[in-house]
Amino acid sequence: MQYRIRPEGATVSVSLEGQLNFAANEDFQKMLTELAAHKGKKVVFEMAGLSHIDSVGLGLLYIAKEDLGEGGSTITLAGPRDAVYRMLELTEAHKTFEVRR
């Protein structure tokens, strides 16, 4: 997984590319550390570049929700591809996260 963080006023956009799975754990944790500097902002994970997400990747999103939420941030998942959105639906994560298609 690769990511790019772009602060835009009260919002921070995070472009995710590749696969969000166990192999992405280290990079994801590094990203969360960087996002900690943006407390209280709306964080938008731009997911159009993700080709795959598995149960570990979903777990990482829940960790992000909890960690960033403690700092007053909210999370939106934006533009997931069909396969990624289907995983969000199957696990009912789309009921926990704000998802913009």
Biopython code that builds the backbone (N, CA, C, O; Angstrom):
import numpy as np
from Bio.PDB.StructureBuilder import StructureBuilder

atoms = [
    (1, "MET", "N", (0.844, -1.183, 0.000)),
    (1, "MET", "CA", (0.000, 0.000, 0.000)),
    (1, "MET", "C", (0.882, 1.236, 0.000)),
    (1, "MET", "O", (1.874, 1.314, 0.725)),
    (2, "GLN", "N", (0.508, 2.180, -0.813)),
    (2, "GLN", "CA", (1.143, 3.485, -0.804)),
    (2, "GLN", "C", (0.083, 4.503, -0.397)),
    (2, "GLN", "O", (-1.112, 4.284, -0.599)),
    (3, "TYR", "N", (0.530, 5.611, 0.173)),
    (3, "TYR", "CA", (-0.404, 6.662, 0.573)),
    (3, "TYR", "C", (0.216, 8.029, 0.354)),
    (3, "TYR", "O", (1.434, 8.189, 0.281)),
    (4, "ARG", "N", (-0.668, 9.004, 0.252)),
    (4, "ARG", "CA", (-0.236, 10.403, 0.144)),
    (4, "ARG", "C", (-1.214, 11.224, 0.970)),
    (4, "ARG", "O", (-2.428, 11.115, 0.797)),
    (5, "ILE", "N", (-0.680, 12.048, 1.871)),
    (5, "ILE", "CA", (-1.491, 12.886, 2.747)),
    (5, "ILE", "C", (-1.467, 14.314, 2.214)),
    (5, "ILE", "O", (-0.401, 14.876, 1.960)),
    (6, "ARG", "N", (-2.683, 14.906, 2.044)),
    (6, "ARG", "CA", (-2.799, 16.280, 1.547)),
    (6, "ARG", "C", (-3.726, 17.068, 2.470)),
    (6, "ARG", "O", (-4.942, 16.887, 2.413)),
    (7, "PRO", "N", (-3.174, 17.945, 3.324)),
    (7, "PRO", "CA", (-4.032, 18.814, 4.142)),
    (7, "PRO", "C", (-4.729, 19.842, 3.247)),
    (7, "PRO", "O", (-4.104, 20.449, 2.377)),
    (8, "GLU", "N", (-6.037, 20.028, 3.476)),
    (8, "GLU", "CA", (-6.830, 20.982, 2.685)),
    (8, "GLU", "C", (-7.769, 21.716, 3.633)),
    (8, "GLU", "O", (-8.964, 21.422, 3.673)),
    (9, "GLY", "N", (-7.245, 22.662, 4.392)),
    (9, "GLY", "CA", (-8.063, 23.398, 5.350)),
    (9, "GLY", "C", (-8.469, 22.514, 6.509)),
    (9, "GLY", "O", (-7.614, 21.956, 7.198)),
    (10, "ALA", "N", (-9.791, 22.378, 6.733)),
    (10, "ALA", "CA", (-10.309, 21.573, 7.840)),
    (10, "ALA", "C", (-10.367, 20.087, 7.499)),
    (10, "ALA", "O", (-10.788, 19.270, 8.319)),
    (11, "THR", "N", (-9.941, 19.742, 6.286)),
    (11, "THR", "CA", (-9.974, 18.363, 5.815)),
    (11, "THR", "C", (-8.561, 17.903, 5.484)),
    (11, "THR", "O", (-7.721, 18.686, 5.041)),
    (12, "VAL", "N", (-8.320, 16.621, 5.707)),
    (12, "VAL", "CA", (-7.066, 15.999, 5.288)),
    (12, "VAL", "C", (-7.438, 14.852, 4.364)),
    (12, "VAL", "O", (-8.124, 13.917, 4.777)),
    (13, "SER", "N", (-6.991, 14.918, 3.118)),
    (13, "SER", "CA", (-7.247, 13.837, 2.165)),
    (13, "SER", "C", (-6.060, 12.879, 2.180)),
    (13, "SER", "O", (-4.901, 13.292, 2.154)),
    (14, "VAL", "N", (-6.382, 11.600, 2.222)),
    (14, "VAL", "CA", (-5.354, 10.559, 2.216)),
    (14, "VAL", "C", (-5.644, 9.629, 1.045)),
    (14, "VAL", "O", (-6.610, 8.867, 1.076)),
    (15, "SER", "N", (-4.815, 9.692, 0.021)),
    (15, "SER", "CA", (-4.966, 8.812, -1.140)),
    (15, "SER", "C", (-4.301, 7.478, -0.827)),
    (15, "SER", "O", (-3.124, 7.427, -0.472)),
    (16, "LEU", "N", (-5.067, 6.402, -0.963)),
    (16, "LEU", "CA", (-4.554, 5.054, -0.738)),
    (16, "LEU", "C", (-4.473, 4.323, -2.069)),
    (16, "LEU", "O", (-5.390, 4.400, -2.886)),
    (17, "GLU", "N", (-3.364, 3.611, -2.281)),
    (17, "GLU", "CA", (-3.191, 2.857, -3.516)),
    (17, "GLU", "C", (-2.662, 1.474, -3.213)),
    (17, "GLU", "O", (-1.938, 1.273, -2.238)),
    (18, "GLY", "N", (-3.025, 0.525, -4.050)),
    (18, "GLY", "CA", (-2.537, -0.837, -3.892)),
    (18, "GLY", "C", (-3.526, -1.695, -3.133)),
    (18, "GLY", "O", (-4.726, -1.674, -3.405)),
    (19, "GLN", "N", (-3.009, -2.453, -2.175)),
    (19, "GLN", "CA", (-3.828, -3.370, -1.411)),
    (19, "GLN", "C", (-3.743, -3.049, 0.070)),
    (19, "GLN", "O", (-2.656, -2.833, 0.605)),
    (20, "LEU", "N", (-4.893, -3.018, 0.729)),
    (20, "LEU", "CA", (-4.938, -2.786, 2.165)),
    (20, "LEU", "C", (-5.121, -4.147, 2.831)),
    (20, "LEU", "O", (-6.235, -4.660, 2.938)),
    (21, "ASN", "N", (-3.995, -4.722, 3.280)),
    (21, "ASN", "CA", (-3.987, -6.058, 3.861)),
    (21, "ASN", "C", (-2.866, -6.146, 4.893)),
    (21, "ASN", "O", (-2.299, -5.123, 5.276)),
    (22, "PHE", "N", (-2.543, -7.355, 5.344)),
    (22, "PHE", "CA", (-1.523, -7.534, 6.373)),
    (22, "PHE", "C", (-0.200, -6.893, 5.982)),
    (22, "PHE", "O", (0.473, -6.303, 6.828)),
    (23, "ALA", "N", (0.176, -6.999, 4.735)),
    (23, "ALA", "CA", (1.450, -6.444, 4.275)),
    (23, "ALA", "C", (1.497, -4.922, 4.401)),
    (23, "ALA", "O", (2.578, -4.333, 4.427)),
    (24, "ALA", "N", (0.325, -4.285, 4.480)),
    (24, "ALA", "CA", (0.253, -2.826, 4.574)),
    (24, "ALA", "C", (0.320, -2.319, 6.015)),
    (24, "ALA", "O", (0.349, -1.109, 6.237)),
    (25, "ASN", "N", (0.345, -3.220, 6.991)),
    (25, "ASN", "CA", (0.262, -2.844, 8.396)),
    (25, "ASN", "C", (1.297, -1.795, 8.799)),
    (25, "ASN", "O", (0.946, -0.785, 9.410)),
    (26, "GLU", "N", (2.550, -2.020, 8.469)),
    (26, "GLU", "CA", (3.619, -1.096, 8.876)),
    (26, "GLU", "C", (3.426, 0.293, 8.260)),
    (26, "GLU", "O", (3.544, 1.301, 8.956)),
    (27, "ASP", "N", (3.132, 0.345, 6.965)),
    (27, "ASP", "CA", (2.911, 1.633, 6.297)),
    (27, "ASP", "C", (1.672, 2.324, 6.859)),
    (27, "ASP", "O", (1.661, 3.545, 7.015)),
    (28, "PHE", "N", (0.629, 1.553, 7.163)),
    (28, "PHE", "CA", (-0.594, 2.130, 7.699)),
    (28, "PHE", "C", (-0.340, 2.753, 9.070)),
    (28, "PHE", "O", (-0.830, 3.844, 9.361)),
    (29, "GLN", "N", (0.425, 2.060, 9.906)),
    (29, "GLN", "CA", (0.753, 2.600, 11.230)),
    (29, "GLN", "C", (1.579, 3.881, 11.107)),
    (29, "GLN", "O", (1.376, 4.827, 11.868)),
    (30, "LYS", "N", (2.498, 3.912, 10.163)),
    (30, "LYS", "CA", (3.296, 5.124, 9.908)),
    (30, "LYS", "C", (2.374, 6.274, 9.488)),
    (30, "LYS", "O", (2.534, 7.406, 9.945)),
    (31, "MET", "N", (1.413, 5.970, 8.617)),
    (31, "MET", "CA", (0.455, 6.976, 8.162)),
    (31, "MET", "C", (-0.354, 7.523, 9.338)),
    (31, "MET", "O", (-0.567, 8.732, 9.434)),
    (32, "LEU", "N", (-0.810, 6.636, 10.240)),
    (32, "LEU", "CA", (-1.573, 7.091, 11.400)),
    (32, "LEU", "C", (-0.750, 8.022, 12.283)),
    (32, "LEU", "O", (-1.278, 8.989, 12.832)),
    (33, "THR", "N", (0.526, 7.735, 12.418)),
    (33, "THR", "CA", (1.414, 8.608, 13.189)),
    (33, "THR", "C", (1.480, 9.993, 12.553)),
    (33, "THR", "O", (1.443, 11.004, 13.254)),
    (34, "GLU", "N", (1.576, 10.039, 11.234)),
    (34, "GLU", "CA", (1.606, 11.320, 10.526)),
    (34, "GLU", "C", (0.270, 12.055, 10.666)),
    (34, "GLU", "O", (0.245, 13.278, 10.803)),
    (35, "LEU", "N", (-0.831, 11.315, 10.630)),
    (35, "LEU", "CA", (-2.152, 11.942, 10.729)),
    (35, "LEU", "C", (-2.444, 12.480, 12.127)),
    (35, "LEU", "O", (-3.319, 13.331, 12.290)),
    (36, "ALA", "N", (-1.733, 12.001, 13.123)),
    (36, "ALA", "CA", (-1.940, 12.473, 14.498)),
    (36, "ALA", "C", (-1.688, 13.980, 14.609)),
    (36, "ALA", "O", (-2.204, 14.628, 15.520)),
    (37, "ALA", "N", (-0.911, 14.530, 13.700)),
    (37, "ALA", "CA", (-0.629, 15.972, 13.706)),
    (37, "ALA", "C", (-1.822, 16.793, 13.227)),
    (37, "ALA", "O", (-1.797, 18.020, 13.318)),
    (38, "HIS", "N", (-2.851, 16.146, 12.725)),
    (38, "HIS", "CA", (-4.019, 16.837, 12.166)),
    (38, "HIS", "C", (-5.259, 16.614, 13.037)),
    (38, "HIS", "O", (-6.343, 16.353, 12.517)),
    (39, "LYS", "N", (-5.103, 16.715, 14.331)),
    (39, "LYS", "CA", (-6.203, 16.481, 15.272)),
    (39, "LYS", "C", (-7.405, 17.366, 14.959)),
    (39, "LYS", "O", (-7.271, 18.537, 14.604)),
    (40, "GLY", "N", (-8.579, 16.766, 15.104)),
    (40, "GLY", "CA", (-9.826, 17.502, 14.954)),
    (40, "GLY", "C", (-10.265, 17.750, 13.529)),
    (40, "GLY", "O", (-11.315, 18.353, 13.304)),
    (41, "LYS", "N", (-9.489, 17.301, 12.564)),
    (41, "LYS", "CA", (-9.865, 17.519, 11.166)),
    (41, "LYS", "C", (-10.628, 16.324, 10.615)),
    (41, "LYS", "O", (-10.544, 15.214, 11.141)),
    (42, "LYS", "N", (-11.363, 16.572, 9.557)),
    (42, "LYS", "CA", (-12.065, 15.494, 8.852)),
    (42, "LYS", "C", (-11.036, 14.791, 7.968)),
    (42, "LYS", "O", (-10.374, 15.429, 7.150)),
    (43, "VAL", "N", (-10.907, 13.493, 8.134)),
    (43, "VAL", "CA", (-9.955, 12.715, 7.348)),
    (43, "VAL", "C", (-10.740, 11.938, 6.290)),
    (43, "VAL", "O", (-11.645, 11.168, 6.610)),
    (44, "VAL", "N", (-10.377, 12.155, 5.036)),
    (44, "VAL", "CA", (-11.044, 11.473, 3.924)),
    (44, "VAL", "C", (-10.045, 10.506, 3.294)),
    (44, "VAL", "O", (-9.049, 10.915, 2.698)),
    (45, "PHE", "N", (-10.337, 9.213, 3.439)),
    (45, "PHE", "CA", (-9.520, 8.203, 2.788)),
    (45, "PHE", "C", (-10.037, 8.027, 1.370)),
    (45, "PHE", "O", (-11.122, 7.486, 1.158)),
    (46, "GLU", "N", (-9.256, 8.487, 0.404)),
    (46, "GLU", "CA", (-9.595, 8.339, -1.010)),
    (46, "GLU", "C", (-9.198, 6.924, -1.418)),
    (46, "GLU", "O", (-8.012, 6.600, -1.491)),
    (47, "MET", "N", (-10.206, 6.079, -1.685)),
    (47, "MET", "CA", (-9.963, 4.654, -1.871)),
    (47, "MET", "C", (-10.015, 4.178, -3.321)),
    (47, "MET", "O", (-9.922, 2.977, -3.577)),
    (48, "ALA", "N", (-10.160, 5.083, -4.253)),
    (48, "ALA", "CA", (-10.270, 4.678, -5.658)),
    (48, "ALA", "C", (-9.027, 3.926, -6.137)),
    (48, "ALA", "O", (-9.111, 3.118, -7.063)),
    (49, "GLY", "N", (-7.895, 4.182, -5.524)),
    (49, "GLY", "CA", (-6.652, 3.518, -5.920)),
    (49, "GLY", "C", (-6.422, 2.175, -5.262)),
    (49, "GLY", "O", (-5.435, 1.499, -5.552)),
    (50, "LEU", "N", (-7.337, 1.778, -4.365)),
    (50, "LEU", "CA", (-7.210, 0.466, -3.717)),
    (50, "LEU", "C", (-7.829, -0.599, -4.598)),
    (50, "LEU", "O", (-8.989, -0.490, -4.995)),
    (51, "SER", "N", (-7.054, -1.630, -4.905)),
    (51, "SER", "CA", (-7.577, -2.726, -5.719)),
    (51, "SER", "C", (-8.144, -3.848, -4.859)),
    (51, "SER", "O", (-8.923, -4.669, -5.344)),
    (52, "HIS", "N", (-7.757, -3.889, -3.581)),
    (52, "HIS", "CA", (-8.169, -4.999, -2.726)),
    (52, "HIS", "C", (-8.118, -4.578, -1.262)),
    (52, "HIS", "O", (-7.245, -3.812, -0.857)),
    (53, "ILE", "N", (-9.058, -5.084, -0.479)),
    (53, "ILE", "CA", (-9.034, -4.941, 0.975)),
    (53, "ILE", "C", (-9.480, -6.273, 1.555)),
    (53, "ILE", "O", (-10.418, -6.895, 1.058)),
    (54, "ASP", "N", (-8.798, -6.707, 2.617)),
    (54, "ASP", "CA", (-9.204, -7.946, 3.269)),
    (54, "ASP", "C", (-9.563, -7.648, 4.721)),
    (54, "ASP", "O", (-9.657, -6.485, 5.113)),
    (55, "SER", "N", (-9.767, -8.700, 5.523)),
    (55, "SER", "CA", (-10.199, -8.506, 6.900)),
    (55, "SER", "C", (-9.170, -7.736, 7.725)),
    (55, "SER", "O", (-9.540, -6.956, 8.602)),
    (56, "VAL", "N", (-7.898, -7.946, 7.454)),
    (56, "VAL", "CA", (-6.865, -7.191, 8.170)),
    (56, "VAL", "C", (-6.931, -5.722, 7.778)),
    (56, "VAL", "O", (-6.788, -4.846, 8.630)),
    (57, "GLY", "N", (-7.145, -5.449, 6.506)),
    (57, "GLY", "CA", (-7.286, -4.068, 6.042)),
    (57, "GLY", "C", (-8.475, -3.383, 6.679)),
    (57, "GLY", "O", (-8.401, -2.211, 7.049)),
    (58, "LEU", "N", (-9.576, -4.114, 6.808)),
    (58, "LEU", "CA", (-10.745, -3.555, 7.501)),
    (58, "LEU", "C", (-10.406, -3.250, 8.949)),
    (58, "LEU", "O", (-10.807, -2.217, 9.487)),
    (59, "GLY", "N", (-9.665, -4.153, 9.577)),
    (59, "GLY", "CA", (-9.241, -3.928, 10.957)),
    (59, "GLY", "C", (-8.402, -2.670, 11.084)),
    (59, "GLY", "O", (-8.521, -1.933, 12.062)),
    (60, "LEU", "N", (-7.558, -2.427, 10.100)),
    (60, "LEU", "CA", (-6.735, -1.209, 10.111)),
    (60, "LEU", "C", (-7.612, 0.040, 10.038)),
    (60, "LEU", "O", (-7.323, 1.043, 10.690)),
    (61, "LEU", "N", (-8.676, -0.022, 9.251)),
    (61, "LEU", "CA", (-9.592, 1.121, 9.173)),
    (61, "LEU", "C", (-10.282, 1.363, 10.512)),
    (61, "LEU", "O", (-10.470, 2.511, 10.916)),
    (62, "TYR", "N", (-10.658, 0.293, 11.198)),
    (62, "TYR", "CA", (-11.276, 0.446, 12.516)),
    (62, "TYR", "C", (-10.287, 1.024, 13.529)),
    (62, "TYR", "O", (-10.662, 1.839, 14.372)),
    (63, "ILE", "N", (-9.026, 0.602, 13.445)),
    (63, "ILE", "CA", (-7.986, 1.180, 14.303)),
    (63, "ILE", "C", (-7.847, 2.667, 14.019)),
    (63, "ILE", "O", (-7.737, 3.471, 14.945)),
    (64, "ALA", "N", (-7.851, 3.038, 12.738)),
    (64, "ALA", "CA", (-7.757, 4.453, 12.364)),
    (64, "ALA", "C", (-8.931, 5.234, 12.926)),
    (64, "ALA", "O", (-8.758, 6.336, 13.446)),
    (65, "LYS", "N", (-10.121, 4.668, 12.823)),
    (65, "LYS", "CA", (-11.325, 5.340, 13.332)),
    (65, "LYS", "C", (-11.190, 5.607, 14.828)),
    (65, "LYS", "O", (-11.505, 6.697, 15.305)),
    (66, "GLU", "N", (-10.719, 4.607, 15.555)),
    (66, "GLU", "CA", (-10.567, 4.755, 16.999)),
    (66, "GLU", "C", (-9.450, 5.740, 17.354)),
    (66, "GLU", "O", (-9.651, 6.657, 18.149)),
    (67, "ASP", "N", (-8.273, 5.541, 16.756)),
    (67, "ASP", "CA", (-7.122, 6.401, 17.069)),
    (67, "ASP", "C", (-7.371, 7.860, 16.696)),
    (67, "ASP", "O", (-7.115, 8.761, 17.494)),
    (68, "LEU", "N", (-7.865, 8.085, 15.497)),
    (68, "LEU", "CA", (-8.094, 9.451, 15.035)),
    (68, "LEU", "C", (-9.283, 10.076, 15.757)),
    (68, "LEU", "O", (-9.305, 11.280, 16.012)),
    (69, "GLY", "N", (-10.272, 9.245, 16.084)),
    (69, "GLY", "CA", (-11.439, 9.732, 16.816)),
    (69, "GLY", "C", (-11.067, 10.264, 18.188)),
    (69, "GLY", "O", (-11.675, 11.221, 18.669)),
    (70, "GLU", "N", (-10.074, 9.652, 18.821)),
    (70, "GLU", "CA", (-9.610, 10.128, 20.123)),
    (70, "GLU", "C", (-9.070, 11.550, 20.035)),
    (70, "GLU", "O", (-9.109, 12.296, 21.014)),
    (71, "GLY", "N", (-8.565, 11.923, 18.861)),
    (71, "GLY", "CA", (-8.058, 13.276, 18.642)),
    (71, "GLY", "C", (-9.119, 14.217, 18.088)),
    (71, "GLY", "O", (-8.812, 15.356, 17.735)),
    (72, "GLY", "N", (-10.372, 13.749, 18.008)),
    (72, "GLY", "CA", (-11.469, 14.581, 17.531)),
    (72, "GLY", "C", (-11.684, 14.576, 16.036)),
    (72, "GLY", "O", (-12.465, 15.374, 15.518)),
    (73, "SER", "N", (-10.998, 13.686, 15.334)),
    (73, "SER", "CA", (-11.162, 13.599, 13.880)),
    (73, "SER", "C", (-12.278, 12.633, 13.511)),
    (73, "SER", "O", (-12.600, 11.714, 14.264)),
    (74, "THR", "N", (-12.859, 12.859, 12.345)),
    (74, "THR", "CA", (-13.835, 11.942, 11.775)),
    (74, "THR", "C", (-13.247, 11.355, 10.497)),
    (74, "THR", "O", (-12.333, 11.924, 9.900)),
    (75, "ILE", "N", (-13.782, 10.213, 10.090)),
    (75, "ILE", "CA", (-13.267, 9.528, 8.903)),
    (75, "ILE", "C", (-14.381, 9.324, 7.891)),
    (75, "ILE", "O", (-15.501, 8.950, 8.240)),
    (76, "THR", "N", (-14.052, 9.575, 6.635)),
    (76, "THR", "CA", (-14.922, 9.262, 5.511)),
    (76, "THR", "C", (-14.134, 8.395, 4.544)),
    (76, "THR", "O", (-12.960, 8.656, 4.281)),
    (77, "LEU", "N", (-14.776, 7.368, 4.018)),
    (77, "LEU", "CA", (-14.176, 6.524, 2.982)),
    (77, "LEU", "C", (-14.781, 6.957, 1.653)),
    (77, "LEU", "O", (-15.996, 6.880, 1.469)),
    (78, "ALA", "N", (-13.951, 7.407, 0.739)),
    (78, "ALA", "CA", (-14.460, 7.976, -0.512)),
    (78, "ALA", "C", (-14.013, 7.164, -1.724)),
    (78, "ALA", "O", (-12.855, 6.761, -1.832)),
    (79, "GLY", "N", (-14.956, 6.939, -2.626)),
    (79, "GLY", "CA", (-14.675, 6.363, -3.938)),
    (79, "GLY", "C", (-14.149, 4.950, -3.980)),
    (79, "GLY", "O", (-13.308, 4.648, -4.827)),
    (80, "PRO", "N", (-14.618, 4.036, -3.080)),
    (80, "PRO", "CA", (-14.103, 2.671, -3.171)),
    (80, "PRO", "C", (-14.564, 1.992, -4.464)),
    (80, "PRO", "O", (-15.705, 2.154, -4.895)),
    (81, "ARG", "N", (-13.657, 1.233, -5.065)),
    (81, "ARG", "CA", (-13.994, 0.438, -6.242)),
    (81, "ARG", "C", (-15.047, -0.596, -5.860)),
    (81, "ARG", "O", (-15.291, -0.839, -4.679)),
    (82, "ASP", "N", (-15.660, -1.194, -6.858)),
    (82, "ASP", "CA", (-16.738, -2.163, -6.619)),
    (82, "ASP", "C", (-16.324, -3.286, -5.671)),
    (82, "ASP", "O", (-17.061, -3.598, -4.735)),
    (83, "ALA", "N", (-15.152, -3.903, -5.895)),
    (83, "ALA", "CA", (-14.720, -5.030, -5.064)),
    (83, "ALA", "C", (-14.483, -4.590, -3.622)),
    (83, "ALA", "O", (-14.822, -5.314, -2.685)),
    (84, "VAL", "N", (-13.911, -3.423, -3.448)),
    (84, "VAL", "CA", (-13.653, -2.896, -2.098)),
    (84, "VAL", "C", (-14.976, -2.543, -1.426)),
    (84, "VAL", "O", (-15.177, -2.847, -0.250)),
    (85, "TYR", "N", (-15.878, -1.902, -2.166)),
    (85, "TYR", "CA", (-17.181, -1.550, -1.593)),
    (85, "TYR", "C", (-17.960, -2.807, -1.210)),
    (85, "TYR", "O", (-18.646, -2.834, -0.188)),
    (86, "ARG", "N", (-17.848, -3.836, -2.029)),
    (86, "ARG", "CA", (-18.540, -5.090, -1.730)),
    (86, "ARG", "C", (-18.058, -5.659, -0.394)),
    (86, "ARG", "O", (-18.863, -6.161, 0.391)),
    (87, "MET", "N", (-16.759, -5.583, -0.134)),
    (87, "MET", "CA", (-16.222, -6.055, 1.145)),
    (87, "MET", "C", (-16.764, -5.206, 2.300)),
    (87, "MET", "O", (-17.065, -5.732, 3.371)),
    (88, "LEU", "N", (-16.885, -3.904, 2.083)),
    (88, "LEU", "CA", (-17.455, -3.026, 3.114)),
    (88, "LEU", "C", (-18.905, -3.414, 3.391)),
    (88, "LEU", "O", (-19.356, -3.385, 4.536)),
    (89, "GLU", "N", (-19.628, -3.775, 2.337)),
    (89, "GLU", "CA", (-21.023, -4.206, 2.504)),
    (89, "GLU", "C", (-21.125, -5.560, 3.209)),
    (89, "GLU", "O", (-21.913, -5.722, 4.142)),
    (90, "LEU", "N", (-20.332, -6.523, 2.763)),
    (90, "LEU", "CA", (-20.393, -7.873, 3.325)),
    (90, "LEU", "C", (-20.102, -7.882, 4.825)),
    (90, "LEU", "O", (-20.679, -8.673, 5.571)),
    (91, "THR", "N", (-19.217, -7.011, 5.254)),
    (91, "THR", "CA", (-18.828, -6.956, 6.661)),
    (91, "THR", "C", (-19.628, -5.915, 7.442)),
    (91, "THR", "O", (-19.432, -5.733, 8.644)),
    (92, "GLU", "N", (-20.533, -5.235, 6.735)),
    (92, "GLU", "CA", (-21.368, -4.165, 7.299)),
    (92, "GLU", "C", (-20.554, -2.979, 7.803)),
    (92, "GLU", "O", (-21.034, -2.192, 8.619)),
    (93, "ALA", "N", (-19.318, -2.854, 7.312)),
    (93, "ALA", "CA", (-18.489, -1.705, 7.668)),
    (93, "ALA", "C", (-19.092, -0.422, 7.108)),
    (93, "ALA", "O", (-18.852, 0.660, 7.643)),
    (94, "HIS", "N", (-19.880, -0.535, 6.028)),
    (94, "HIS", "CA", (-20.495, 0.649, 5.439)),
    (94, "HIS", "C", (-21.526, 1.264, 6.388)),
    (94, "HIS", "O", (-21.971, 2.392, 6.177)),
    (95, "LYS", "N", (-21.904, 0.523, 7.434)),
    (95, "LYS", "CA", (-22.825, 1.072, 8.437)),
    (95, "LYS", "C", (-22.067, 1.804, 9.545)),
    (95, "LYS", "O", (-22.638, 2.637, 10.249)),
    (96, "THR", "N", (-20.785, 1.490, 9.694)),
    (96, "THR", "CA", (-19.934, 2.096, 10.729)),
    (96, "THR", "C", (-19.253, 3.353, 10.212)),
    (96, "THR", "O", (-19.132, 4.345, 10.931)),
    (97, "PHE", "N", (-18.812, 3.307, 8.970)),
    (97, "PHE", "CA", (-18.090, 4.417, 8.357)),
    (97, "PHE", "C", (-19.000, 5.200, 7.423)),
    (97, "PHE", "O", (-19.920, 4.640, 6.826)),
    (98, "GLU", "N", (-18.741, 6.487, 7.302)),
    (98, "GLU", "CA", (-19.382, 7.259, 6.249)),
    (98, "GLU", "C", (-18.672, 6.883, 4.949)),
    (98, "GLU", "O", (-17.455, 7.029, 4.836)),
    (99, "VAL", "N", (-19.441, 6.397, 3.966)),
    (99, "VAL", "CA", (-18.870, 5.980, 2.702)),
    (99, "VAL", "C", (-19.493, 6.822, 1.596)),
    (99, "VAL", "O", (-20.715, 6.878, 1.459)),
    (100, "ARG", "N", (-18.639, 7.478, 0.808)),
    (100, "ARG", "CA", (-19.089, 8.233, -0.368)),
    (100, "ARG", "C", (-18.648, 7.479, -1.604)),
    (100, "ARG", "O", (-17.458, 7.231, -1.800)),
    (101, "ARG", "N", (-19.598, 7.119, -2.428)),
    (101, "ARG", "CA", (-19.261, 6.396, -3.652)),
    (101, "ARG", "C", (-19.056, 7.393, -4.740)),
    (101, "ARG", "O", (-18.760, 7.018, -5.875)),
]
sb = StructureBuilder()
sb.init_structure("model")
sb.init_model(0)
sb.init_chain("A")
sb.init_seg("    ")
for serial, (resi, resn, name, xyz) in enumerate(atoms, 1):
    if name == "N":
        sb.init_residue(resn, " ", resi, " ")
    sb.init_atom(name, np.array(xyz, "f"), 0.0, 1.0, " ", f" {name:<3s}", serial, name[0])
structure = sb.get_structure()
